[in-house]
Amino acid sequence: MVTAIVLIKADVNRIPEVAEAIADLEGVSEVYSVTGGVDLIALVRVRQHEELAQVIPGRVNKVPGVLSSDTHIAFHAYSHHDLESAFSLGM
């Protein structure tokens, strides 16, 4: 599983609609509205690294209201939650 953290600047008048549209995209597991230098943070989880190009520039960045994004790819997850099994249901 490859995880990317996508920091998104959005049109401030459309943040809820932009967040919902991004959350509905295949490959996006979560979207958070946040304070600070960005408006939204999306977690993208895909099976293979190559799929990130389909999801982030191919879908997320094309959502109307997305002004810019900055992607951080996770090397390793440190968590008490078994994320791999949670996202493998039905696959």
C-alpha positions in Angstrom: 0.0 0.0 0.0 1.3 3.4 -1.0 0.1 6.4 1.0 0.4 10.0 -0.1 -0.5 13.1 2.0 -1.8 15.8 -0.3 -1.9 19.4 1.0 -4.5 21.3 -1.0 -5.2 25.0 -1.4 -8.8 25.6 -2.5 -11.1 28.4 -3.4 -12.2 29.5 0.2 -15.8 30.0 -1.0 -16.0 26.4 -2.1 -14.1 24.4 0.5 -17.0 22.1 1.6 -17.9 21.3 -2.0 -14.3 20.8 -3.0 -13.6 18.5 0.0 -16.7 16.4 -0.8 -15.8 16.1 -4.4 -12.2 15.0 -3.5 -13.5 12.5 -0.9 -15.7 10.9 -3.6 -12.7 10.1 -5.8 -11.4 6.6 -6.2 -8.1 6.3 -4.3 -8.8 9.0 -1.8 -9.5 7.6 1.7 -10.0 10.7 3.8 -10.2 14.5 3.4 -9.7 16.9 6.3 -10.5 20.6 6.4 -7.7 22.2 8.4 -6.2 25.4 9.7 -2.9 26.8 8.6 -1.3 27.3 5.2 -3.5 24.9 3.3 -7.3 24.4 3.3 -7.6 20.6 2.9 -5.5 17.6 3.5 -6.3 14.4 1.6 -5.0 10.9 2.2 -4.5 8.9 -0.9 -4.0 5.2 -0.7 -3.2 3.1 -3.7 -1.7 -0.3 -4.3 1.2 0.8 -6.6 3.3 4.0 -6.8 2.3 4.5 -10.4 -1.4 4.9 -9.5 -0.6 8.1 -7.7 -0.3 9.9 -11.0 -3.8 8.8 -11.9 -5.3 9.9 -8.6 -3.5 13.2 -7.7 -2.8 15.1 -11.0 -5.4 13.0 -12.9 -8.3 13.5 -10.5 -7.6 15.6 -7.4 -6.0 18.5 -9.2 -8.8 18.6 -11.7 -11.6 19.1 -9.2 -13.1 22.6 -9.7 -12.0 24.8 -6.9 -8.6 23.2 -6.3 -6.0 26.0 -6.7 -2.8 24.0 -5.9 -1.5 20.9 -4.2 1.7 19.7 -2.6 2.1 15.9 -2.3 4.1 14.0 0.3 4.7 10.3 -0.1 4.9 8.3 3.0 7.9 6.0 3.4 6.6 4.1 6.4 3.5 4.2 8.6 3.9 4.2 12.3 0.5 3.4 13.7 -1.3 1.3 16.3 -4.1 0.8 13.7 -3.8 -2.0 11.2 -4.3 0.2 8.1 -3.3 -2.5 5.6 -6.1 -4.8 6.7 -8.6 -2.0 7.0 -8.1 -1.0 3.3 -7.9 -4.6 2.0 -11.5 -5.3 2.7 -13.3 -6.3 -0.5 -10.1 -6.3 -2.7 
